[in-house]
Amino acid sequence: MKRVFLLIFLLLLFGFGSGLGCTNVSATKNMVKTESVMSRNTNELQFSEVRRLNRDIPLKEYTILQSFEETIKLYRLMEDKRFSRSAPIPTLSEGEFLLVLKPKLKTQPYGDIEIEKIEVEKSVLNVYYKEINNEEYLLNKEKNPILILKIEGKTPSGVKLITS
């Protein structure tokens, strides 16, 4: 009985130990690959989606917001009187700004947009996006998609929207 217990204990100890060792080695290899890919794309910016909606409000194709006051003005424009609560207003940290996109759709009049990547080139943001199908927008005949992104980095001098 003691031998069986000892044998199971040793199998578990060495079985899991060697498995963990292999996992750590492969994780290290993956991390090295990720770092090498990231170093090649140094002009690509990190961003997160803050809000997505479809409203017919007077906005340019893109707007850059750098302060909380500018953000409040935008959210007042987007306010929907049908609802008692509005969407939470995002705050900005040091080195962040909001990018509001309202592109003119070319291929799908009742579609939406999906951001593929954002790169900076000589202080101009190149925003690569594609038009995608949106059943809700099609059903309600909505054709004014608005996307608000929070971006880490320096505020650009301009924005170039590029469809792919």
LINCOR-V855969 format. One record per residue. N is the residue number from 1. PSI is psi in whole degrees, -180 to 180 (none if undefined). Layout:
n	psi
N	PSI
N	PSI
//
This chain:
n	psi
1	-43
2	-37
3	-40
4	-46
5	-45
6	-41
7	-44
8	-43
9	-45
10	-40
11	-44
12	-43
13	-51
14	-33
15	-49
16	-36
17	-45
18	-34
19	-41
20	-37
21	-43
22	-40
23	-42
24	-38
25	-45
26	-35
27	-39
28	-41
29	-44
30	-38
31	-40
32	-43
33	-45
34	-44
35	-39
36	-36
37	-42
38	-35
39	-27
40	-32
41	56
42	-20
43	1
44	133
45	150
46	140
47	162
48	147
49	128
50	-45
51	149
52	130
53	177
54	103
55	145
56	85
57	153
58	101
59	152
60	175
61	-31
62	150
63	137
64	126
65	128
66	-8
67	163
68	-34
69	-43
70	-38
71	-41
72	-42
73	-43
74	-46
75	-28
76	-39
77	-38
78	-7
79	136
80	115
81	-17
82	-20
83	139
84	-28
85	142
86	170
87	150
88	140
89	123
90	150
91	159
92	139
93	174
94	132
95	21
96	155
97	164
98	140
99	118
100	122
101	133
102	72
103	156
104	120
105	137
106	-40
107	-28
108	97
109	-29
110	38
111	-166
112	180
113	152
114	125
115	127
116	-44
117	162
118	127
119	153
120	134
121	109
122	51
123	16
124	133
125	128
126	112
127	112
128	123
129	165
130	150
131	134
132	159
133	139
134	108
135	-39
136	-45
137	-39
138	-45
139	-41
140	4
141	45
142	130
143	33
144	65
145	137
146	134
147	128
148	125
149	142
150	127
151	137
152	128
153	-176
154	147
155	127
156	163
157	-20
158	173
159	138
160	118
161	126
162	119
163	146
164	none
//
